[in-house]
Amino acid sequence: MAFLYKGYDIESFEAGKGLWHARIRRADLQPFLIDGALFPKVEVGLAWPSQDAAVADAKQHIDRSEDRWSEPEAAEFEMQPFL
């Protein structure tokens, strides 16, 4: 299930029985520029016991990190992102 928060899509997924994680992508589908490297998505958090807990953790991660995530310049899109 996906949630929109502050211009980011949060996708929660169950990595194992009762082990919830979250994946963050930019809503405009552009990659993240983090310390000079492009990333199409960022997976965050621990193995949370519920989907709601994983989403709440992802929201907190966005709140803490959004000022460090840069929007790539057009020339940087030619770089190969980490997958």
FIBAPA-547065 format. One record per atom (N, C-alpha, C): residue number from 1; atom name; x, y, z. Coordinates in Angstrom, 3 decimals. Layout:
<atoms>
+------+------+----------+----------+----------+
| voti | semi |        x |        y |        z |
+------+------+----------+----------+----------+
|  NUM |   CA |        X |        Y |        Z |
...
+------+------+----------+----------+----------+
</atoms>
This chain:
<atoms>
+------+------+----------+----------+----------+
| voti | semi |        x |        y |        z |
+------+------+----------+----------+----------+
|    1 |    N |    0.845 |   -1.168 |    0.000 |
|    1 |   CA |    0.000 |    0.000 |    0.000 |
|    1 |    C |    0.900 |    1.245 |    0.000 |
|    2 |    N |    0.498 |    2.267 |   -0.746 |
|    2 |   CA |    1.312 |    3.482 |   -0.870 |
|    2 |    C |    0.591 |    4.672 |   -0.237 |
|    3 |    N |    1.377 |    5.569 |    0.324 |
|    3 |   CA |    0.874 |    6.782 |    0.952 |
|    3 |    C |    1.663 |    7.956 |    0.397 |
|    4 |    N |    1.016 |    9.110 |    0.217 |
|    4 |   CA |    1.694 |   10.320 |   -0.220 |
|    4 |    C |    1.919 |   11.210 |    0.994 |
|    5 |    N |    3.179 |   11.680 |    1.163 |
|    5 |   CA |    3.526 |   12.523 |    2.300 |
|    5 |    C |    4.579 |   13.526 |    1.865 |
|    6 |    N |    4.245 |   14.813 |    1.904 |
|    6 |   CA |    5.183 |   15.897 |    1.595 |
|    6 |    C |    5.889 |   15.723 |    0.256 |
|    7 |    N |    5.185 |   15.231 |   -0.750 |
|    7 |   CA |    5.785 |   15.051 |   -2.065 |
|    7 |    C |    6.561 |   13.758 |   -2.234 |
|    8 |    N |    6.413 |   12.837 |   -1.307 |
|    8 |   CA |    7.082 |   11.541 |   -1.376 |
|    8 |    C |    6.038 |   10.433 |   -1.303 |
|    9 |    N |    6.265 |    9.365 |   -2.046 |
|    9 |   CA |    5.433 |    8.175 |   -1.959 |
|    9 |    C |    6.078 |    7.230 |   -0.955 |
|   10 |    N |    5.294 |    6.765 |   -0.016 |
|   10 |   CA |    5.759 |    5.785 |    0.961 |
|   10 |    C |    5.042 |    4.480 |    0.649 |
|   11 |    N |    5.818 |    3.464 |    0.386 |
|   11 |   CA |    5.267 |    2.146 |    0.116 |
|   11 |    C |    5.669 |    1.222 |    1.261 |
|   12 |    N |    4.694 |    0.672 |    1.937 |
|   12 |   CA |    4.997 |   -0.291 |    2.997 |
|   12 |    C |    4.885 |   -1.695 |    2.421 |
|   13 |    N |    5.707 |   -2.588 |    2.932 |
|   13 |   CA |    5.662 |   -3.965 |    2.448 |
|   13 |    C |    6.096 |   -4.898 |    3.565 |
|   14 |    N |    5.569 |   -6.097 |    3.497 |
|   14 |   CA |    5.887 |   -7.098 |    4.504 |
|   14 |    C |    7.045 |   -7.951 |    3.990 |
|   15 |    N |    8.193 |   -7.845 |    4.640 |
|   15 |   CA |    9.392 |   -8.553 |    4.214 |
|   15 |    C |    9.436 |   -9.980 |    4.773 |
|   16 |    N |    8.618 |  -10.253 |    5.715 |
|   16 |   CA |    8.497 |  -11.565 |    6.344 |
|   16 |    C |    7.239 |  -11.533 |    7.181 |
|   17 |    N |    6.831 |  -12.624 |    7.692 |
|   17 |   CA |    5.587 |  -12.636 |    8.471 |
|   17 |    C |    5.694 |  -11.682 |    9.659 |
|   18 |    N |    4.895 |  -10.618 |    9.610 |
|   18 |   CA |    4.874 |   -9.632 |   10.692 |
|   18 |    C |    6.079 |   -8.701 |   10.732 |
|   19 |    N |    6.847 |   -8.631 |    9.633 |
|   19 |   CA |    8.036 |   -7.776 |    9.573 |
|   19 |    C |    7.831 |   -6.720 |    8.484 |
|   20 |    N |    7.387 |   -5.545 |    8.884 |
|   20 |   CA |    7.030 |   -4.482 |    7.942 |
|   20 |    C |    8.183 |   -3.506 |    7.744 |
|   21 |    N |    8.383 |   -3.114 |    6.509 |
|   21 |   CA |    9.403 |   -2.142 |    6.116 |
|   21 |    C |    8.738 |   -1.074 |    5.257 |
|   22 |    N |    9.473 |   -0.007 |    4.940 |
|   22 |   CA |    8.937 |    1.050 |    4.087 |
|   22 |    C |    9.977 |    1.458 |    3.061 |
|   23 |    N |    9.478 |    1.876 |    1.911 |
|   23 |   CA |   10.305 |    2.355 |    0.815 |
|   23 |    C |    9.812 |    3.757 |    0.462 |
|   24 |    N |   10.740 |    4.694 |    0.295 |
|   24 |   CA |   10.381 |    6.076 |   -0.029 |
|   24 |    C |   10.864 |    6.387 |   -1.441 |
|   25 |    N |    9.982 |    6.968 |   -2.236 |
|   25 |   CA |   10.320 |    7.466 |   -3.576 |
|   25 |    C |    9.774 |    8.874 |   -3.701 |
|   26 |    N |   10.412 |    9.664 |   -4.528 |
|   26 |   CA |    9.864 |   10.989 |   -4.801 |
|   26 |    C |    8.592 |   10.823 |   -5.613 |
|   27 |    N |    7.583 |   11.608 |   -5.332 |
|   27 |   CA |    6.310 |   11.492 |   -6.036 |
|   27 |    C |    6.453 |   11.812 |   -7.521 |
|   28 |    N |    7.433 |   12.655 |   -7.878 |
|   28 |   CA |    7.651 |   12.985 |   -9.296 |
|   28 |    C |    8.526 |   11.941 |   -9.999 |
|   29 |    N |    8.876 |   10.871 |   -9.294 |
|   29 |   CA |    9.656 |    9.741 |   -9.793 |
|   29 |    C |   11.091 |   10.100 |  -10.184 |
|   30 |    N |   11.554 |   11.285 |   -9.809 |
|   30 |   CA |   12.951 |   11.649 |  -10.030 |
|   30 |    C |   13.793 |   10.978 |   -8.943 |
|   31 |    N |   15.058 |   10.712 |   -9.230 |
|   31 |   CA |   15.889 |   10.070 |   -8.204 |
|   31 |    C |   16.283 |   11.048 |   -7.103 |
|   32 |    N |   16.670 |   10.493 |   -5.979 |
|   32 |   CA |   17.250 |   11.273 |   -4.889 |
|   32 |    C |   18.709 |   11.532 |   -5.224 |
|   33 |    N |   19.217 |   12.684 |   -4.856 |
|   33 |   CA |   20.651 |   12.940 |   -4.929 |
|   33 |    C |   21.126 |   13.031 |   -3.493 |
|   34 |    N |   21.872 |   12.021 |   -3.065 |
|   34 |   CA |   22.353 |   11.946 |   -1.690 |
|   34 |    C |   23.870 |   11.847 |   -1.742 |
|   35 |    N |   24.541 |   12.879 |   -1.240 |
|   35 |   CA |   26.009 |   12.912 |   -1.228 |
|   35 |    C |   26.610 |   12.602 |   -2.598 |
|   36 |    N |   26.014 |   13.155 |   -3.650 |
|   36 |   CA |   26.560 |   13.007 |   -4.994 |
|   36 |    C |   26.162 |   11.748 |   -5.729 |
|   37 |    N |   25.368 |   10.887 |   -5.126 |
|   37 |   CA |   24.930 |    9.642 |   -5.768 |
|   37 |    C |   23.420 |    9.675 |   -5.970 |
|   38 |    N |   22.974 |    9.147 |   -7.104 |
|   38 |   CA |   21.547 |    9.091 |   -7.410 |
|   38 |    C |   20.959 |    7.768 |   -6.924 |
|   39 |    N |   19.798 |    7.852 |   -6.296 |
|   39 |   CA |   19.089 |    6.677 |   -5.816 |
|   39 |    C |   17.636 |    6.768 |   -6.268 |
|   40 |    N |   17.078 |    5.721 |   -6.892 |
|   40 |   CA |   15.683 |    5.773 |   -7.313 |
|   40 |    C |   14.702 |    5.676 |   -6.139 |
|   41 |    N |   15.157 |    5.069 |   -5.052 |
|   41 |   CA |   14.310 |    4.905 |   -3.866 |
|   41 |    C |   15.213 |    4.750 |   -2.652 |
|   42 |    N |   14.614 |    4.932 |   -1.483 |
|   42 |   CA |   15.334 |    4.746 |   -0.224 |
|   42 |    C |   14.481 |    3.828 |    0.639 |
|   43 |    N |   15.076 |    2.750 |    1.116 |
|   43 |   CA |   14.368 |    1.869 |    2.038 |
|   43 |    C |   14.818 |    2.207 |    3.445 |
|   44 |    N |   13.853 |    2.346 |    4.334 |
|   44 |   CA |   14.160 |    2.816 |    5.678 |
|   44 |    C |   13.529 |    1.921 |    6.729 |
|   45 |    N |   14.029 |    2.076 |    7.921 |
|   45 |   CA |   13.390 |    1.483 |    9.075 |
|   45 |    C |   13.879 |    0.104 |    9.434 |
|   46 |    N |   13.266 |   -0.373 |   10.452 |
|   46 |   CA |   13.553 |   -1.690 |   10.998 |
|   46 |    C |   12.411 |   -2.615 |   10.625 |
|   47 |    N |   12.417 |   -3.772 |   11.149 |
|   47 |   CA |   11.309 |   -4.692 |   10.947 |
|   47 |    C |   10.208 |   -4.331 |   11.950 |
|   48 |    N |    9.278 |   -3.509 |   11.508 |
|   48 |   CA |    8.205 |   -3.052 |   12.389 |
|   48 |    C |    7.106 |   -4.105 |   12.488 |
|   49 |    N |    6.385 |   -4.154 |   13.606 |
|   49 |   CA |    5.357 |   -5.178 |   13.784 |
|   49 |    C |    4.061 |   -4.898 |   13.018 |
|   50 |    N |    3.920 |   -3.681 |   12.469 |
|   50 |   CA |    2.699 |   -3.357 |   11.735 |
|   50 |    C |    3.007 |   -2.410 |   10.582 |
|   51 |    N |    2.101 |   -2.398 |    9.638 |
|   51 |   CA |    2.221 |   -1.500 |    8.490 |
|   51 |    C |    2.193 |   -0.044 |    8.947 |
|   52 |    N |    1.328 |    0.287 |    9.877 |
|   52 |   CA |    1.227 |    1.659 |   10.371 |
|   52 |    C |    2.520 |    2.129 |   11.014 |
|   53 |    N |    3.188 |    1.251 |   11.739 |
|   53 |   CA |    4.456 |    1.613 |   12.380 |
|   53 |    C |    5.536 |    1.877 |   11.330 |
|   54 |    N |    5.572 |    1.075 |   10.269 |
|   54 |   CA |    6.555 |    1.277 |    9.205 |
|   54 |    C |    6.322 |    2.602 |    8.490 |
|   55 |    N |    5.071 |    2.941 |    8.232 |
|   55 |   CA |    4.744 |    4.206 |    7.565 |
|   55 |    C |    5.080 |    5.384 |    8.475 |
|   56 |    N |    4.771 |    5.285 |    9.748 |
|   56 |   CA |    5.093 |    6.365 |   10.698 |
|   56 |    C |    6.597 |    6.591 |   10.758 |
|   57 |    N |    7.377 |    5.511 |   10.740 |
|   57 |   CA |    8.832 |    5.643 |   10.753 |
|   57 |    C |    9.321 |    6.306 |    9.469 |
|   58 |    N |    8.750 |    5.954 |    8.336 |
|   58 |   CA |    9.142 |    6.569 |    7.064 |
|   58 |    C |    8.828 |    8.063 |    7.071 |
|   59 |    N |    7.694 |    8.460 |    7.625 |
|   59 |   CA |    7.350 |    9.876 |    7.723 |
|   59 |    C |    8.366 |   10.626 |    8.579 |
|   60 |    N |    8.767 |   10.027 |    9.690 |
|   60 |   CA |    9.787 |   10.660 |   10.536 |
|   60 |    C |   11.118 |   10.762 |    9.792 |
|   61 |    N |   11.439 |    9.744 |    9.008 |
|   61 |   CA |   12.678 |    9.770 |    8.235 |
|   61 |    C |   12.637 |   10.902 |    7.196 |
|   62 |    N |   11.506 |   11.093 |    6.554 |
|   62 |   CA |   11.347 |   12.198 |    5.598 |
|   62 |    C |   11.520 |   13.525 |    6.312 |
|   63 |    N |   10.888 |   13.686 |    7.457 |
|   63 |   CA |   10.997 |   14.937 |    8.218 |
|   63 |    C |   12.448 |   15.244 |    8.588 |
|   64 |    N |   13.211 |   14.220 |    8.947 |
|   64 |   CA |   14.616 |   14.412 |    9.339 |
|   64 |    C |   15.539 |   14.628 |    8.148 |
|   65 |    N |   15.227 |   14.044 |    7.008 |
|   65 |   CA |   16.188 |   13.974 |    5.911 |
|   65 |    C |   15.884 |   14.842 |    4.703 |
|   66 |    N |   14.683 |   15.365 |    4.581 |
|   66 |   CA |   14.325 |   16.036 |    3.336 |
|   66 |    C |   15.207 |   17.241 |    3.022 |
|   67 |    N |   15.792 |   17.885 |    4.019 |
|   67 |   CA |   16.667 |   19.014 |    3.747 |
|   67 |    C |   18.028 |   18.563 |    3.212 |
|   68 |    N |   18.384 |   17.282 |    3.392 |
|   68 |   CA |   19.655 |   16.751 |    2.874 |
|   68 |    C |   19.503 |   16.113 |    1.507 |
|   69 |    N |   18.267 |   15.802 |    1.109 |
|   69 |   CA |   18.033 |   15.198 |   -0.196 |
|   69 |    C |   17.910 |   16.312 |   -1.211 |
|   70 |    N |   18.804 |   16.346 |   -2.171 |
|   70 |   CA |   18.830 |   17.386 |   -3.181 |
|   70 |    C |   18.069 |   16.937 |   -4.413 |
|   71 |    N |   17.617 |   17.921 |   -5.170 |
|   71 |   CA |   17.023 |   17.617 |   -6.457 |
|   71 |    C |   18.143 |   17.647 |   -7.482 |
|   72 |    N |   18.334 |   16.576 |   -8.236 |
|   72 |   CA |   19.440 |   16.539 |   -9.187 |
|   72 |    C |   19.278 |   17.557 |  -10.307 |
|   73 |    N |   20.391 |   18.076 |  -10.778 |
|   73 |   CA |   20.398 |   18.949 |  -11.948 |
|   73 |    C |   20.197 |   18.077 |  -13.183 |
|   74 |    N |   19.796 |   18.691 |  -14.295 |
|   74 |   CA |   19.520 |   17.946 |  -15.524 |
|   74 |    C |   20.717 |   17.111 |  -15.969 |
|   75 |    N |   21.927 |   17.638 |  -15.872 |
|   75 |   CA |   23.120 |   16.906 |  -16.309 |
|   75 |    C |   23.366 |   15.669 |  -15.456 |
|   76 |    N |   22.917 |   15.691 |  -14.217 |
|   76 |   CA |   23.155 |   14.548 |  -13.321 |
|   76 |    C |   22.257 |   13.366 |  -13.646 |
|   77 |    N |   21.180 |   13.587 |  -14.416 |
|   77 |   CA |   20.309 |   12.477 |  -14.781 |
|   77 |    C |   21.024 |   11.505 |  -15.716 |
|   78 |    N |   22.104 |   11.942 |  -16.347 |
|   78 |   CA |   22.860 |   11.069 |  -17.230 |
|   78 |    C |   23.692 |   10.075 |  -16.429 |
|   79 |    N |   23.871 |   10.338 |  -15.126 |
|   79 |   CA |   24.609 |    9.420 |  -14.268 |
|   79 |    C |   23.786 |    8.171 |  -14.051 |
|   80 |    N |   24.424 |    7.052 |  -13.831 |
|   80 |   CA |   23.735 |    5.790 |  -13.559 |
|   80 |    C |   23.364 |    5.737 |  -12.085 |
|   81 |    N |   22.074 |    5.599 |  -11.742 |
|   81 |   CA |   21.701 |    5.536 |  -10.326 |
|   81 |    C |   22.071 |    4.205 |   -9.696 |
|   82 |    N |   22.236 |    4.216 |   -8.373 |
|   82 |   CA |   22.405 |    2.978 |   -7.629 |
|   82 |    C |   21.061 |    2.283 |   -7.588 |
|   83 |    N |   21.066 |    0.999 |   -7.692 |
|   83 |   CA |   19.798 |    0.258 |   -7.671 |
|   83 |    C |   19.660 |   -0.571 |   -6.438 |
+------+------+----------+----------+----------+
</atoms>
